[in-house]
Amino acid sequence: MIPKKYRAACTAALVVPGLMLGACSKKVDDTGSADSGGSTTGSGAVEGSIVISGSSTVEPITALVAEDFMGQNNGVEISVDGPGTGDGFKLFCAGDTDVSDASRPIKDEEVEACADAGVEFIELKVGIDGLSVIAPESNTLECLSFADLYALIGPESEGFSKWTDAQPLATELGSDTKFPNQNLVITAPGTESGTYDSFVELVIESVGEARVEAGKISEDDVAAARADYSASPDDNSIIEGVTADPGGLGWVGFAFAEQAEGVRLMPVSEEPGGDCVEPTAESIQDGTYPIARDLYIYVNKAKAESNPALAAFIDFYLEGLTDFVEAADYIALADPTETESVWADRTTGTRES
């Protein structure tokens, strides 16, 4: 397991290729990081540069791959940045990056933007993450249902400053959870983040659709969380914000939450009174944890054809995929065969297209 602080340090080093590379490589070796498994790419085998941006959730995986790959190919420079999935796709579809890390599938409007710019992409699923609802360790609630989370974080909760402010709405939605009489201090990803998008899609919209039908909110409102919370693109800052107050609440990827001190990973149920499931590696991979999502990288096909270093990098990424994903504390795909086939065939577009 690679400590959170180490992962951040290596990622920062990779933004300026070559800096601190030796120190990061030694640390990975000491802690048992991903082994490329005898990749065919050796020192000096390829040369070139690769620019990667996008999801801060996927960034630690890609940063590990980049570090190991540069260690074996000292003629390659790779920059890895994590401003968020949405911001990453803006750069990718403009042709400014070679690979886009994403913690959600590409949206229709982003597909159109890529098409308008003549960017063909290859979508590769690389791992699985669970969105962990987090609170301070002092929080004693046994479970939070989707209805509870909607009442606390959804579009109808705007202005709620205490947990108990959300009680009438939660009760109306069928919940019997008794909220504590504490300040409600929410710190979570902002709208530029795929982690935000995934939470809204999986949790908020699943409850909000019935509210639209009942005339309680508009169609425009359902696709968003409340706007009056502290938003941050940095997972460590989110965790610090949540733990700073006894009434803290938020959500981040499982890999970050699992390692955080002073944080409780809340059990979640899809329905009020339903089975409460805590996020674990097992519950995320087997699908019993209700807030799980796939992680992706998107590769510019034309650049992969014209840049041997990029093609070799993706080969390297997929050859050691399970080890890299687990070394970054995410959940490996049960069967990576489909991802390997998509890359081998250079299949473009989304899985649904």
C-alpha positions as CSV (number, residue, x, y, z in Angstrom):
1,M,0.0,0.0,0.0
2,I,1.4,3.4,-1.0
3,P,0.8,6.1,1.5
4,K,-1.4,9.1,0.4
5,K,1.3,11.6,1.0
6,Y,3.8,9.6,-1.1
7,R,1.3,9.3,-4.0
8,A,0.9,13.1,-4.0
9,A,4.6,13.7,-4.0
10,C,5.2,11.4,-6.9
11,T,2.4,13.0,-8.9
12,A,3.9,16.4,-8.4
13,A,7.3,15.2,-9.5
14,L,5.8,13.8,-12.7
15,V,4.4,17.2,-13.8
16,V,8.0,18.2,-14.4
17,P,9.5,15.1,-15.9
18,G,12.7,13.9,-14.4
19,L,12.5,15.7,-11.1
20,M,12.5,13.5,-8.0
21,L,12.1,10.4,-10.2
22,G,14.9,8.4,-8.5
23,A,13.5,9.1,-5.0
24,C,10.0,8.1,-6.1
25,S,11.2,4.9,-7.8
26,K,13.1,3.9,-4.7
27,K,10.1,4.5,-2.5
28,V,7.9,2.4,-4.7
29,D,10.4,-0.5,-4.6
30,D,10.6,-0.3,-0.8
31,T,6.9,-0.5,-0.4
32,G,6.2,-3.1,-3.0
33,S,4.8,-1.2,-5.9
34,A,3.6,-2.4,-9.2
35,D,6.0,-4.6,-11.1
36,S,5.7,-4.3,-14.9
37,G,6.0,-8.0,-15.2
38,G,8.8,-8.1,-17.7
39,S,7.5,-5.6,-20.2
40,T,9.2,-5.6,-23.6
41,T,10.0,-1.9,-23.2
42,G,13.6,-1.5,-21.9
43,S,15.8,1.4,-21.1
44,G,16.1,3.7,-24.1
45,A,13.7,1.5,-26.2
46,V,11.5,4.5,-27.2
47,E,11.8,8.2,-27.1
48,G,9.2,11.0,-27.0
49,S,6.9,13.0,-24.8
50,I,3.4,12.2,-23.5
51,V,0.9,14.7,-21.9
52,I,-1.8,13.4,-19.6
53,S,-4.4,15.3,-17.7
54,G,-7.9,14.7,-16.2
55,S,-9.3,13.0,-13.1
56,S,-7.6,13.5,-9.8
57,T,-9.0,10.1,-8.9
58,V,-7.3,8.2,-11.7
59,E,-4.1,10.4,-11.5
60,P,-2.4,8.2,-8.8
61,I,-2.7,5.1,-11.0
62,T,-1.4,6.8,-14.2
63,A,1.4,8.5,-12.2
64,L,2.7,5.2,-11.0
65,V,2.6,3.8,-14.5
66,A,4.4,6.9,-15.9
67,E,7.1,6.7,-13.2
68,D,7.8,3.1,-13.9
69,F,7.8,3.6,-17.6
70,M,10.2,6.5,-17.5
71,G,12.4,4.5,-15.3
72,Q,12.8,1.9,-18.1
73,N,12.7,4.4,-20.9
74,N,14.9,7.4,-20.0
75,G,14.3,9.0,-23.4
76,V,10.6,9.5,-22.6
77,E,9.1,12.5,-20.7
78,I,5.6,12.2,-19.3
79,S,3.6,14.9,-17.5
80,V,0.6,13.9,-15.4
81,D,-1.9,16.4,-14.0
82,G,-5.2,16.0,-12.3
83,P,-7.5,19.1,-12.5
84,G,-10.6,17.0,-12.8
85,T,-12.3,14.8,-15.4
86,G,-14.3,17.6,-17.0
87,D,-11.3,19.9,-17.3
88,G,-9.3,17.0,-18.7
89,F,-11.7,16.3,-21.4
90,K,-11.7,20.0,-22.5
91,L,-7.9,19.7,-23.0
92,F,-8.2,16.3,-24.7
93,C,-10.9,17.2,-27.1
94,A,-8.9,20.3,-28.1
95,G,-6.0,18.1,-28.9
96,D,-3.8,19.5,-26.1
97,T,-3.3,16.1,-24.4
98,D,-2.5,12.6,-25.5
99,V,-4.4,10.7,-22.7
100,S,-7.3,11.8,-20.5
101,D,-7.8,10.2,-17.1
102,A,-11.5,10.0,-16.3
103,S,-13.5,8.9,-13.3
104,R,-16.7,8.7,-15.3
105,P,-17.6,7.9,-19.0
106,I,-17.2,10.7,-21.5
107,K,-20.4,12.8,-21.8
108,D,-22.3,13.2,-25.1
109,E,-21.4,16.9,-25.4
110,E,-17.7,15.9,-24.8
111,V,-17.9,13.3,-27.6
112,E,-19.3,16.0,-29.9
113,A,-16.5,18.4,-28.9
114,C,-13.9,15.7,-29.8
115,A,-15.7,14.9,-33.1
116,D,-15.8,18.6,-34.0
117,A,-12.1,18.9,-33.4
118,G,-11.3,15.7,-35.3
119,V,-10.2,13.8,-32.2
120,E,-10.9,10.0,-32.3
121,F,-10.5,8.4,-29.0
122,I,-10.0,4.9,-27.6
123,E,-11.9,4.3,-24.3
124,L,-10.1,2.0,-21.9
125,K,-11.7,0.9,-18.6
126,V,-8.8,0.4,-16.1
127,G,-10.3,-0.1,-12.6
128,I,-13.1,0.3,-10.2
129,D,-13.6,2.9,-7.4
130,G,-16.3,3.2,-4.7
131,L,-17.4,6.7,-3.8
132,S,-17.1,6.8,-0.1
133,V,-19.4,9.0,2.0
134,I,-17.2,10.2,4.8
135,A,-17.9,11.8,8.2
136,P,-15.7,12.3,11.3
137,E,-15.1,9.2,13.4
138,S,-17.4,10.6,16.1
139,N,-20.4,10.2,13.8
140,T,-22.5,7.3,15.2
141,L,-25.2,6.9,12.6
142,E,-25.5,3.3,11.6
143,C,-26.3,4.0,7.9
144,L,-27.2,6.6,5.4
145,S,-29.6,5.8,2.6
146,F,-29.8,7.5,-0.8
147,A,-32.9,9.3,0.6
148,D,-30.8,10.6,3.6
149,L,-28.0,11.7,1.3
150,Y,-30.5,13.5,-1.0
151,A,-32.1,15.2,2.0
152,L,-28.6,16.4,3.2
153,I,-26.8,17.1,-0.1
154,G,-29.4,17.3,-2.9
155,P,-30.9,20.4,-4.6
156,E,-33.7,20.7,-2.0
157,S,-31.3,21.0,0.9
158,E,-30.0,24.4,-0.1
159,G,-29.7,26.5,3.0
160,F,-29.8,23.6,5.5
161,S,-27.2,24.5,8.1
162,K,-27.9,21.6,10.6
163,W,-28.4,17.9,10.1
164,T,-31.8,18.2,11.7
165,D,-32.9,20.8,9.0
166,A,-32.9,17.8,6.6
167,Q,-35.0,15.6,8.9
168,P,-38.5,16.5,7.5
169,L,-37.4,16.0,3.9
170,A,-35.7,12.7,4.8
171,T,-38.8,11.5,6.5
172,E,-40.9,12.5,3.5
173,L,-38.7,10.4,1.4
174,G,-39.3,7.3,3.6
175,S,-36.3,7.4,5.9
176,D,-36.5,6.7,9.6
177,T,-32.9,7.8,10.2
178,K,-32.7,10.3,13.1
179,F,-30.2,13.0,12.3
180,P,-28.0,14.5,15.0
181,N,-28.5,18.1,16.2
182,Q,-25.2,19.3,14.8
183,N,-23.9,21.8,12.3
184,L,-24.0,20.4,8.7
185,V,-20.6,21.2,7.2
186,I,-20.3,19.7,3.7
187,T,-16.9,19.6,1.9
188,A,-16.9,17.7,-1.4
189,P,-15.7,17.8,-5.0
190,G,-16.7,20.6,-7.2
191,T,-18.6,20.5,-10.5
192,E,-15.4,20.1,-12.5
193,S,-14.8,16.7,-10.9
194,G,-15.9,13.3,-12.3
195,T,-16.4,12.3,-8.6
196,Y,-19.0,15.0,-8.3
197,D,-20.7,13.8,-11.6
198,S,-20.7,10.2,-10.5
199,F,-22.2,11.0,-7.0
200,V,-24.9,13.1,-8.6
201,E,-25.8,10.5,-11.2
202,L,-25.7,7.5,-8.8
203,V,-27.3,9.1,-5.7
204,I,-28.9,12.4,-6.3
205,E,-30.6,11.7,-9.6
206,S,-31.9,8.3,-8.5
207,V,-33.9,10.0,-5.8
208,G,-34.5,13.2,-7.6
209,E,-36.3,11.7,-10.6
210,A,-39.3,10.9,-8.5
211,R,-39.3,14.4,-7.0
212,V,-39.4,15.8,-10.6
213,E,-42.4,13.6,-11.3
214,A,-44.1,14.8,-8.1
215,G,-43.6,18.4,-9.1
216,K,-41.3,19.1,-6.2
217,I,-38.3,20.2,-8.3
218,S,-37.6,20.9,-12.0
219,E,-35.8,18.8,-14.5
220,D,-32.9,21.2,-14.4
221,D,-32.5,20.9,-10.6
222,V,-32.2,17.1,-10.4
223,A,-28.8,16.9,-12.1
224,A,-27.0,18.8,-9.4
225,A,-26.1,18.8,-5.7
226,R,-26.8,21.8,-3.5
227,A,-24.6,24.7,-4.4
228,D,-23.9,26.1,-1.0
229,Y,-21.1,23.8,0.2
230,S,-17.3,24.0,0.3
231,A,-16.0,22.6,-3.0
232,S,-12.5,21.5,-3.6
233,P,-10.7,19.6,-6.4
234,D,-8.2,18.2,-3.9
235,D,-9.2,15.0,-2.1
236,N,-6.9,15.7,0.9
237,S,-8.5,19.1,1.4
238,I,-11.9,17.5,1.3
239,I,-10.9,15.0,4.0
240,E,-9.4,17.8,6.1
241,G,-12.7,19.9,5.8
242,V,-14.9,16.9,6.8
243,T,-12.8,16.1,9.8
244,A,-12.6,19.7,11.0
245,D,-16.1,19.7,12.4
246,P,-18.1,17.1,14.3
247,G,-20.9,17.6,11.8
248,G,-18.7,17.2,8.7
249,L,-19.9,15.3,5.7
250,G,-18.6,14.7,2.2
251,W,-17.5,12.1,-0.4
252,V,-14.3,11.1,-2.1
253,G,-12.9,8.1,-3.8
254,F,-12.4,4.9,-1.7
255,A,-8.6,4.9,-2.1
256,F,-8.3,8.3,-0.4
257,A,-10.9,7.7,2.2
258,E,-9.5,4.3,3.2
259,Q,-6.2,5.8,4.2
260,A,-7.4,9.0,5.9
261,E,-7.1,9.5,9.6
262,G,-10.0,10.5,11.7
263,V,-12.5,9.6,9.0
264,R,-15.4,7.2,9.1
265,L,-16.5,5.5,5.9
266,M,-20.3,5.5,6.2
267,P,-22.3,2.4,5.4
268,V,-24.8,3.2,2.7
269,S,-28.1,1.7,1.6
270,E,-29.8,2.3,-1.8
271,E,-33.3,2.3,-0.2
272,P,-34.5,3.4,3.3
273,G,-34.4,0.3,5.4
274,G,-32.4,-1.6,2.8
275,D,-29.1,-3.5,3.3
276,C,-26.4,-1.2,4.6
277,V,-23.1,-1.9,3.0
278,E,-19.7,-0.4,4.0
279,P,-17.3,0.4,1.1
280,T,-14.5,-2.3,1.0
281,A,-12.4,-3.7,-1.8
282,E,-14.7,-6.7,-1.8
283,S,-18.0,-4.9,-1.7
284,I,-17.0,-2.5,-4.5
285,Q,-15.7,-5.2,-6.8
286,D,-18.7,-7.6,-6.3
287,G,-21.2,-4.7,-6.8
288,T,-22.9,-4.9,-3.4
289,Y,-21.7,-1.4,-2.4
290,P,-24.2,0.8,-4.2
291,I,-22.0,3.8,-5.0
292,A,-19.3,2.3,-7.2
293,R,-18.0,3.5,-10.6
294,D,-15.6,2.5,-13.3
295,L,-12.4,4.3,-14.0
296,Y,-11.1,5.1,-17.5
297,I,-8.3,6.4,-19.6
298,Y,-9.0,7.9,-23.0
299,V,-6.3,7.7,-25.7
300,N,-6.0,9.9,-28.8
301,K,-5.9,7.4,-31.6
302,A,-4.0,9.5,-34.1
303,K,-1.4,10.4,-31.5
304,A,-1.0,6.8,-30.5
305,E,-0.3,6.0,-34.2
306,S,2.2,8.8,-34.7
307,N,4.0,8.6,-31.3
308,P,5.7,5.3,-30.6
309,A,6.3,6.3,-27.0
310,L,2.5,6.8,-26.4
311,A,1.6,3.4,-27.9
312,A,4.4,1.7,-25.9
313,F,3.2,3.5,-22.7
314,I,-0.4,2.2,-23.1
315,D,1.0,-1.3,-23.8
316,F,3.0,-1.0,-20.6
317,Y,-0.1,0.3,-18.7
318,L,-2.3,-2.6,-19.7
319,E,0.4,-5.3,-19.2
320,G,0.7,-4.4,-15.5
321,L,-2.8,-3.1,-15.1
322,T,-3.9,-5.1,-12.1
323,D,-0.7,-4.4,-10.2
324,F,-0.7,-0.7,-10.9
325,V,-4.4,-0.3,-9.9
326,E,-3.9,-2.2,-6.7
327,A,-0.7,-0.4,-5.9
328,A,-2.6,2.8,-6.1
329,D,-5.2,1.3,-3.7
330,Y,-8.0,1.0,-6.2
331,I,-10.0,-2.1,-7.2
332,A,-8.7,-4.1,-10.1
333,L,-11.0,-5.3,-12.9
334,A,-12.2,-8.8,-12.3
335,D,-11.4,-9.5,-16.0
336,P,-9.4,-7.0,-18.0
337,T,-9.8,-9.0,-21.3
338,E,-12.3,-6.5,-22.8
339,T,-10.0,-3.6,-22.1
340,E,-7.1,-5.4,-23.7
341,S,-9.1,-6.3,-26.8
342,V,-10.3,-2.7,-27.2
343,W,-6.7,-1.5,-27.2
344,A,-5.4,-4.3,-29.4
345,D,-8.1,-3.6,-32.0
346,R,-7.7,0.2,-31.5
347,T,-11.5,0.4,-31.2
348,T,-12.7,4.0,-31.1
349,G,-15.7,5.5,-29.4
350,T,-17.5,4.6,-26.3
351,R,-18.6,1.2,-25.2
352,E,-22.2,2.2,-25.9
353,S,-21.6,3.5,-29.4
